[in-house]
Amino acid sequence: MAAAVVLGGPAGWWRWQRRVRAARAAMVCSRAMASKTPVGFIGLGNMGNPMAKNLVKHGYPVIAYDVFPEACKEFQDLGAQVTDSPADVAERADRIITMLPSSPNAIEVYTGANGILKKVKKGSLLIDSSTIDPAVSKELAKAVEKMGAVFMDAPVSGGVGAARAGNLTFMVGGVEQEFDAAKELLTCMGSNVVYCGEVGTGQAAKICNNMLLAISMIGTAEAMNLGIRLGLDPKLLAKILNMSSGRCWSSDTYNPVPGVMEGVPSANNYQGGFGTTLMAKDLGLAQISATNTKTPVPLGSQAHQIYRMMCAKGYALKDFSAVFQFLREEETL
């Protein structure tokens, strides 16, 4: 009864309960908002653009930079801050994601004259989602650690479509205690975030995946081309492959034959998607790693040569599934 008197009877008790619930909700909200501090994003190309947009959709203020200023225009319209250099991004954000084309690009963005490390703050979390040499990731991690910050490699799989949908797979390497902090951001852009081990293991997983992807795409293109020459309808052949033991991602999700599937690069003259130049680059990384570890990869080596030839014969900017078109043209020579 004493409590009831103090609270003003039953009605007062219910008012008190509402205040408690409101206070708890406010605390949860403030914690959520505290985690929505600005995130730097460097590299707004085919993959980086939709990845950064998904951060914006999840309420994160984005501080953006790209070597091509026109790539930033869209983000200015979305309310993002645009900077003049990676160093400026590091000055304004203590969580930064980079998505760059190659190892030299990553080295320049992190350690160049206007690189991240020129103005990085102690305790900053730097996540590199580029696909680069695992050895380069390890060297960057050492340089970042000397500045009192944390580096993690987190390359992605899934392509542009998954980047737009927020369904990427991230393969993460780095200090395990920092994984949850990285995962908070990465789950805004991907449906699978996998911890692989120390720095460089994310890159190792990615180049293994892409070597297999290239081999399977070439195999799918060869099988489809042979079947067509033997008189099979390509849609029928694809249907049979996809209900049989030859089924793979290249046949059932990303078929390389024009007219078989909608919404894939082969339906759009091989525009968009994952470029042949980038696949050749990733296969080169796999070859370097195979050499360093004395690992035999005969099919990976052959795939590398095929994609290099494609680059030399005008396919560099086309999607890597254009290997089907390349094989069709080669047979007429």
Salt bridges, closest charged atoms under 4 A:
GLU74 OE2 - LYS53 NZ 2.35
ASP77 OD1 - LYS73 NZ 3.23
ASP88 OD1 - LYS119 NZ 3.56
GLU91 OE1 - LYS119 NZ 3.62
GLU139 OE2 - LYS142 NZ 3.55
GLU184 OE2 - ARG95 NH1 3.41
ASP252 OD2 - ARG247 NE 2.80
ASP282 OD1 - LYS281 NZ 2.89
GLU330 OE2 - LYS313 NZ 3.16
GLU331 OE2 - ARG229 NH1 2.95
